[in-house]
Amino acid sequence: FFKVTPFEISWSPPLVSSCSFFTLSLIHYLLSETTNQSHLSSFLLHITMADNRRRRSLFHFSLFSASLLCLCLSPIPASAQRRKLRFDANGEFKILQVADMHFANGATTRCLDVLPTQMAHCSDLNTTVFLSRLIAAEKPDLIVFTGDNIFGADVKDPVKSLNAAFAPAIASKTPWVAVLGNHDQESTLTRQELMKHIVTLPYTLSQVNPPQAAHYIDGFGNYNLQVHGAADSVLQNKSLLNLYFLDSGDYSKVPSIKGYDWIKTSQQFWFNNTSKTLQREYNAEPNAQEGKAPGVAYFHIPLPEFWSFDSENATKGDRLEGTSSANTNSGFFTTLVARGDVKAVFVGHDHNNDFCGELKGLNLCYGGVAGYHAYGLSWWPRRARVVVADLNKKRDGKWASVKSIRTWKRLDDQQLSVVDAQFLWNKSANGSVSPRL
């Protein structure tokens, strides 16, 4: 009848309305053609009086129409949209960070900064293939897109571009989330409209903003997720790892401050309150845990503190360009250090950086660049970052709290090479933090 591919499908409310309208219009058309009556009672009478063949045809069409209408009204399975994140049976939770896809119009969009031998046949679809290979190789529990998912200035239709950019994640049926960068909104949709579309897509756990803070928080795409203990363990209903996602904005709205945007006071207030609430739940019965559950944070624009590292003192990875942070320091780094639960921050934005560095106990990490329509270096492969949190196993064989957070990167070469594996945080048996391995 018709075919919909992952690159064409849009699960937004307009599609649901259009699909429902199409179904109802089709019903009305066939009713008028077959019965010459406008009322449902006349149609039912017509079915009753029709010969068996026509009766069956009308019945099957009615059943098909009702099914199509139900499909339109229920595009996303509730289980997929509300699924609870948790550690697996091996005590691991794996996150794939994809930074700066810069997706535009698919096969017609040329690549930037690739080798001359690659240029002729290189397009956005190279990004799609890379992401698909990454997902197949790593089998992550969550995929995090950290902004500049599309390059707004070049896209013809931002909805189609977003759908195509996220298509490999959706096709894999892996839970995924997204925040915005500084280029996503440079087309015809605002940042709010972009996030409102993203949250309608299949398998996403993204949120426009937390309901309890929506009336005061700056930006769009601030939210948190909890990762619970392994299924059938005593901690299966306890969040053992907390994930924070924030909108770092696009460009400064303050005339006297030029350059990029920053994480505002309202967002820090929300983070602080959320972190404290999660700590109370972590320390509460049943199965009360001591201290704070570790957390990680994801956003697009790096904090000014990323300037603290050069190629010599970064723990792992490359610094091949400067840090394009805001020209003002809003104090979010200090807020994170003061709370003490977040062990690592992961950003994008500066495509030719992929290092991690530790400052005051907080790891600051770049994701590298994944997109082929993004600027880069022709000799430096596109890449993505993997983060794994591991649970501690007690002597009785039961899973306990998180013992470590580690990371590595995958390169888009023939082998999907793994580079720069390292521990970011490690908790010793007595609860203290041991030196990085």
C-alpha positions as CSV (number, residue, x, y, z in Angstrom):
1,F,0.0,0.0,0.0
2,F,2.8,2.4,1.0
3,K,6.3,2.1,2.4
4,V,7.9,4.2,5.1
5,T,11.7,4.0,5.7
6,P,13.5,5.1,8.8
7,F,14.7,8.2,6.9
8,E,11.1,9.2,6.0
9,I,9.2,8.5,9.2
10,S,8.2,11.3,11.5
11,W,6.5,10.5,14.8
12,S,5.6,14.1,15.6
13,P,2.1,15.1,16.6
14,P,1.5,16.6,13.1
15,L,2.0,13.1,11.6
16,V,-0.4,11.6,14.0
17,S,-3.0,14.2,13.1
18,S,-2.3,13.8,9.4
19,C,-2.5,10.1,9.6
20,S,-5.7,10.2,11.5
21,F,-7.1,12.7,9.0
22,F,-6.0,10.5,6.1
23,T,-7.8,7.4,7.6
24,L,-11.0,9.3,8.4
25,S,-11.0,10.9,4.9
26,L,-10.5,7.6,3.3
27,I,-13.4,6.1,5.2
28,H,-15.6,9.0,4.3
29,Y,-14.7,8.7,0.6
30,L,-15.3,5.0,0.3
31,L,-18.5,5.3,2.3
32,S,-19.8,7.9,-0.1
33,E,-18.7,5.9,-3.1
34,T,-20.1,2.5,-2.0
35,T,-23.2,3.5,-0.1
36,N,-24.1,7.0,-1.4
37,Q,-25.0,7.7,2.2
38,S,-23.4,10.1,4.7
39,H,-24.5,8.5,8.0
40,L,-22.9,5.6,9.7
41,S,-26.3,4.0,10.3
42,S,-26.9,3.9,6.6
43,F,-23.4,2.4,6.1
44,L,-24.1,-0.4,8.6
45,L,-27.4,-1.1,6.9
46,H,-25.6,-1.3,3.6
47,I,-23.2,-3.9,5.0
48,T,-26.1,-5.9,6.3
49,M,-28.0,-5.8,3.0
50,A,-24.9,-6.4,0.8
51,D,-24.0,-9.7,-0.8
52,N,-21.5,-11.8,1.1
53,R,-18.5,-10.8,-1.0
54,R,-19.2,-7.1,-0.7
55,R,-20.0,-7.5,3.0
56,R,-16.7,-9.2,3.6
57,S,-14.8,-6.5,1.6
58,L,-16.5,-3.7,3.5
59,F,-15.9,-5.4,6.8
60,H,-12.2,-6.0,6.0
61,F,-11.8,-2.4,5.0
62,S,-13.5,-1.1,8.2
63,L,-11.2,-3.3,10.2
64,F,-8.2,-2.1,8.3
65,S,-9.2,1.6,8.8
66,A,-9.7,1.1,12.5
67,S,-6.3,-0.6,12.8
68,L,-4.7,2.2,10.8
69,L,-6.3,4.8,13.0
70,C,-5.1,3.0,16.2
71,L,-1.6,2.8,14.8
72,C,-1.6,6.5,14.1
73,L,-2.8,7.3,17.6
74,S,-0.2,5.0,19.2
75,P,3.0,5.3,17.3
76,I,5.4,4.5,20.2
77,P,5.1,1.5,22.5
78,A,4.8,2.6,26.1
79,S,7.4,0.1,27.1
80,A,9.9,1.6,24.7
81,Q,9.2,5.2,25.8
82,R,9.1,4.5,29.6
83,R,11.6,1.7,29.9
84,K,13.7,1.9,33.1
85,L,17.5,2.0,32.6
86,R,19.4,-0.5,34.7
87,F,22.7,-2.3,35.0
88,D,22.9,-5.6,33.1
89,A,23.4,-9.1,34.4
90,N,27.2,-8.5,34.3
91,G,27.0,-5.4,36.4
92,E,27.7,-3.0,33.6
93,F,26.0,0.0,32.1
94,K,27.4,1.3,28.8
95,I,26.9,4.7,27.3
96,L,27.8,5.7,23.7
97,Q,28.4,9.4,23.3
98,V,27.9,10.8,19.7
99,A,29.1,14.4,19.3
100,D,28.6,16.8,16.5
101,M,27.0,14.8,13.7
102,H,26.2,18.0,11.8
103,F,23.7,16.0,9.7
104,A,22.1,18.0,6.8
105,N,20.4,16.4,3.8
106,G,21.7,12.9,3.6
107,A,23.3,11.6,0.3
108,T,23.3,15.1,-1.3
109,T,25.4,16.6,1.6
110,R,29.1,16.6,0.9
111,C,31.7,15.8,3.6
112,L,34.2,18.2,5.0
113,D,37.9,17.7,5.8
114,V,38.3,14.1,4.5
115,L,41.1,12.6,2.4
116,P,41.0,13.4,-1.3
117,T,40.4,9.7,-2.1
118,Q,37.3,9.8,0.1
119,M,35.7,13.0,-1.1
120,A,34.0,11.8,-4.3
121,H,31.6,9.3,-2.5
122,C,31.5,10.9,0.9
123,S,28.2,12.3,2.4
124,D,26.0,12.4,5.5
125,L,25.4,8.7,4.9
126,N,29.0,8.1,6.0
127,T,27.9,9.4,9.4
128,T,24.9,7.1,9.3
129,V,27.1,4.0,8.5
130,F,29.6,4.9,11.2
131,L,26.8,5.2,13.8
132,S,25.3,2.0,12.8
133,R,28.7,0.2,13.0
134,L,29.3,1.7,16.5
135,I,25.9,0.5,17.8
136,A,26.4,-3.0,16.4
137,A,30.0,-3.2,17.9
138,E,29.4,-1.8,21.3
139,K,25.7,-2.7,21.9
140,P,25.3,0.3,24.3
141,D,22.6,0.5,27.0
142,L,22.1,4.2,26.1
143,I,23.1,6.5,23.3
144,V,23.7,10.1,24.1
145,F,23.8,12.7,21.3
146,T,25.6,15.8,22.7
147,G,24.5,18.5,20.3
148,D,25.0,19.9,16.8
149,N,23.0,16.8,15.8
150,I,22.1,18.7,12.6
151,F,23.8,21.6,10.9
152,G,20.8,23.9,10.7
153,A,22.3,26.4,8.2
154,D,22.4,23.7,5.5
155,V,19.3,21.6,6.1
156,K,16.3,21.9,3.9
157,D,13.8,20.4,6.4
158,P,15.0,20.2,10.1
159,V,12.5,17.5,11.0
160,K,13.6,15.2,8.2
161,S,17.2,15.9,9.1
162,L,16.7,15.1,12.7
163,N,14.9,11.9,11.9
164,A,17.6,10.8,9.6
165,A,20.4,11.7,12.0
166,F,18.8,9.6,14.8
167,A,17.6,6.8,12.5
168,P,20.4,4.3,13.4
169,A,19.6,4.6,17.1
170,I,15.9,4.2,16.4
171,A,16.5,1.2,14.1
172,S,18.6,-0.5,16.8
173,K,15.7,0.0,19.4
174,T,18.3,1.2,21.9
175,P,17.2,3.9,24.4
176,W,18.7,7.2,23.4
177,V,18.7,10.9,24.4
178,A,19.8,14.2,22.9
179,V,20.7,17.7,23.9
180,L,21.2,20.6,21.5
181,G,24.3,22.4,20.4
182,N,24.8,25.8,18.9
183,H,24.0,24.9,15.3
184,D,20.8,22.8,15.6
185,Q,18.4,25.7,15.6
186,E,20.0,27.6,12.7
187,S,17.2,26.5,10.3
188,T,13.4,27.1,10.6
189,L,12.7,25.6,14.1
190,T,13.5,27.1,17.5
191,R,15.3,25.2,20.2
192,Q,12.1,24.6,21.9
193,E,10.5,23.3,18.7
194,L,13.4,21.0,18.1
195,M,13.3,19.4,21.5
196,K,9.5,19.1,21.2
197,H,10.0,17.0,18.1
198,I,12.9,15.0,19.5
199,V,10.8,13.8,22.5
200,T,8.2,12.3,20.2
201,L,10.6,10.0,18.4
202,P,10.7,6.2,19.1
203,Y,12.9,4.9,21.9
204,T,14.0,8.3,23.1
205,L,14.1,9.2,26.8
206,S,14.8,12.8,26.1
207,Q,12.7,15.5,27.8
208,V,12.0,19.1,26.9
209,N,12.5,20.1,30.5
210,P,11.8,18.6,34.0
211,P,8.1,19.3,34.7
212,Q,8.8,20.5,38.2
213,A,11.3,23.1,36.9
214,A,9.7,24.0,33.5
215,H,8.4,27.3,34.8
216,Y,11.8,28.7,35.8
217,I,14.6,26.8,34.1
218,D,16.6,28.3,31.2
219,G,17.0,26.5,27.9
220,F,15.4,23.3,26.5
221,G,16.7,19.9,27.1
222,N,17.5,19.9,30.8
223,Y,16.7,16.6,32.5
224,N,18.1,13.6,34.4
225,L,17.8,9.9,34.2
226,Q,18.4,7.2,36.8
227,V,20.2,3.9,36.2
228,H,18.9,1.2,38.6
229,G,20.5,-1.9,39.9
230,A,20.5,-5.2,37.9
231,A,17.2,-6.9,37.5
232,D,16.2,-9.3,40.3
233,S,19.0,-7.9,42.6
234,V,18.2,-6.2,46.0
235,L,19.1,-2.9,44.4
236,Q,16.9,-3.2,41.3
237,N,14.7,-0.3,42.5
238,K,17.6,1.9,43.6
239,S,19.3,4.4,41.3
240,L,23.0,3.6,41.4
241,L,24.2,5.9,38.6
242,N,22.7,9.3,37.9
243,L,22.8,11.0,34.5
244,Y,22.4,14.7,34.0
245,F,21.7,16.4,30.7
246,L,21.8,20.2,30.2
247,D,21.2,22.8,27.5
248,S,24.4,24.8,27.2
249,G,22.7,27.1,24.8
250,D,24.0,28.6,21.6
251,Y,25.2,32.2,21.6
252,S,25.2,34.9,24.3
253,K,22.1,37.0,24.6
254,V,23.9,39.6,26.7
255,P,25.0,42.5,24.4
256,S,28.2,43.2,26.4
257,I,29.3,39.5,26.3
258,K,30.1,38.2,22.9
259,G,30.5,34.6,21.8
260,Y,29.0,31.4,23.1
261,D,26.3,30.8,25.7
262,W,26.6,29.2,29.1
263,I,24.8,27.2,31.7
264,K,22.6,29.6,33.7
265,T,21.9,30.0,37.4
266,S,18.5,28.5,37.1
267,Q,19.9,25.3,35.5
268,Q,22.5,25.0,38.3
269,F,19.7,25.5,40.9
270,W,17.8,22.6,39.3
271,F,20.9,20.4,39.2
272,N,21.7,21.1,42.8
273,N,18.1,20.3,44.0
274,T,17.9,17.2,41.8
275,S,21.3,16.0,43.1
276,K,20.2,16.4,46.7
277,T,16.9,14.7,46.1
278,L,18.7,11.7,44.5
279,Q,21.1,11.5,47.4
280,R,18.3,11.3,49.9
281,E,16.7,8.5,47.9
282,Y,20.1,6.7,47.7
283,N,20.5,6.9,51.5
284,A,16.9,5.9,52.3
285,E,15.5,2.5,53.1
286,P,15.0,-0.1,51.8
287,N,18.6,-1.0,51.0
288,A,20.0,2.3,52.1
289,Q,23.4,3.1,50.6
290,E,26.1,5.4,52.1
291,G,27.4,8.6,50.5
292,K,26.3,9.6,47.1
293,A,25.6,7.6,44.0
294,P,28.1,8.7,41.3
295,G,26.9,10.7,38.3
296,V,28.0,11.9,34.9
297,A,26.8,15.0,33.0
298,Y,26.4,15.6,29.3
299,F,26.1,18.9,27.4
300,H,27.5,20.6,24.3
301,I,29.6,23.7,24.9
302,P,32.7,23.0,27.1
303,L,33.2,24.8,30.4
304,P,36.0,27.4,30.6
305,E,37.9,25.0,32.9
306,F,38.6,22.9,29.8
307,W,41.3,25.5,29.1
308,S,43.2,24.0,32.1
309,F,44.6,21.2,30.0
310,D,47.0,21.1,27.1
311,S,48.5,18.1,25.2
312,E,50.9,17.5,28.1
313,N,48.7,17.4,31.1
314,A,45.5,15.8,29.6
315,T,45.3,12.3,30.9
316,K,44.4,10.6,27.6
317,G,43.6,11.9,24.1
318,D,44.4,14.8,21.8
319,R,44.1,18.6,22.1
320,L,44.4,19.8,18.5
321,E,42.5,23.1,18.9
322,G,41.6,25.6,21.5
323,T,38.6,25.5,23.8
324,S,35.6,27.5,22.5
325,S,33.8,28.1,25.7
326,A,31.7,31.0,26.8
327,N,33.5,34.3,27.5
328,T,32.1,34.4,31.0
329,N,32.3,31.8,33.7
330,S,28.9,31.0,35.2
331,G,30.4,28.9,38.0
332,F,28.9,25.5,37.0
333,F,32.3,23.8,37.4
334,T,32.3,25.0,41.0
335,T,28.7,23.8,41.5
336,L,29.6,20.4,40.3
337,V,32.7,20.1,42.5
338,A,30.8,21.3,45.5
339,R,28.1,18.7,45.1
340,G,30.7,16.0,44.5
341,D,28.5,13.3,42.9
342,V,29.3,14.0,39.3
343,K,32.6,12.3,38.4
344,A,32.9,13.2,34.8
345,V,31.5,15.8,32.3
346,F,31.3,14.9,28.6
347,V,31.0,17.6,25.9
348,G,31.4,18.1,22.1
349,H,31.7,21.4,20.2
350,D,35.5,21.5,19.6
351,H,35.7,18.8,17.0
352,N,39.5,18.3,17.1
353,N,39.7,17.6,20.8
354,D,39.0,14.2,22.4
355,F,41.0,14.3,25.6
356,C,40.1,13.8,29.2
357,G,41.6,15.8,32.1
358,E,41.0,15.8,35.8
359,L,40.6,19.0,37.8
360,K,39.7,19.0,41.5
361,G,38.4,15.5,41.3
362,L,36.2,16.1,38.2
363,N,37.0,14.6,34.8
364,L,36.4,16.9,31.9
365,C,36.2,15.0,28.6
366,Y,35.6,15.7,25.0
367,G,33.8,13.2,22.7
368,G,35.6,14.0,19.5
369,V,33.7,14.5,16.3
370,A,31.4,11.8,14.7
371,G,29.9,13.7,11.8
372,Y,31.3,13.9,8.2
373,H,29.6,17.2,7.5
374,A,31.5,18.7,10.4
375,Y,34.9,20.3,10.2
376,G,37.8,18.1,11.3
377,L,41.2,17.0,10.2
378,S,41.5,14.7,7.2
379,W,44.2,12.5,8.8
380,W,42.3,12.3,12.2
381,P,39.4,9.7,11.9
382,R,35.9,10.5,13.0
383,R,35.3,9.0,16.5
384,A,32.9,8.5,19.4
385,R,33.3,8.0,23.1
386,V,32.1,5.0,25.2
387,V,31.6,5.2,28.9
388,V,31.1,2.1,31.1
389,A,30.0,2.1,34.8
390,D,30.8,-1.2,36.7
391,L,29.1,-2.4,39.8
392,N,31.0,-3.9,42.7
393,K,30.3,-7.6,43.4
394,K,30.2,-8.6,47.1
395,R,31.7,-11.8,48.5
396,D,28.2,-13.4,48.5
397,G,28.0,-12.7,44.8
398,K,25.4,-10.0,45.0
399,W,25.8,-6.7,43.2
400,A,26.5,-3.6,45.2
401,S,27.1,0.1,44.3
402,V,29.2,1.4,41.4
403,K,32.9,0.7,41.8
404,S,34.3,2.4,38.7
405,I,33.7,4.4,35.6
406,R,35.9,3.8,32.6
407,T,36.0,5.1,29.0
408,W,37.5,4.6,25.6
409,K,37.0,5.8,22.1
410,R,36.1,4.1,18.8
411,L,37.6,5.4,15.5
412,D,35.9,5.1,12.2
413,D,38.5,3.0,10.5
414,Q,38.2,-0.5,9.1
415,Q,38.6,-2.1,12.5
416,L,36.6,0.5,14.5
417,S,39.8,0.7,16.5
418,V,39.7,1.2,20.3
419,V,42.0,3.9,21.7
420,D,42.7,5.7,24.9
421,A,41.1,3.3,27.3
422,Q,41.3,4.6,30.9
423,F,39.6,4.6,34.3
424,L,38.0,7.9,35.1
425,W,36.9,7.1,38.7
426,N,37.5,4.1,40.9
427,K,36.0,3.4,44.3
428,S,38.0,1.2,46.7
429,A,36.4,-1.5,48.9
430,N,36.3,0.8,51.9
431,G,34.5,3.6,50.0
432,S,37.4,5.9,49.4
433,V,38.5,6.8,45.9
434,S,41.7,5.1,44.8
435,P,44.2,6.7,42.3
436,R,43.4,6.5,38.6
437,L,44.6,3.3,37.0
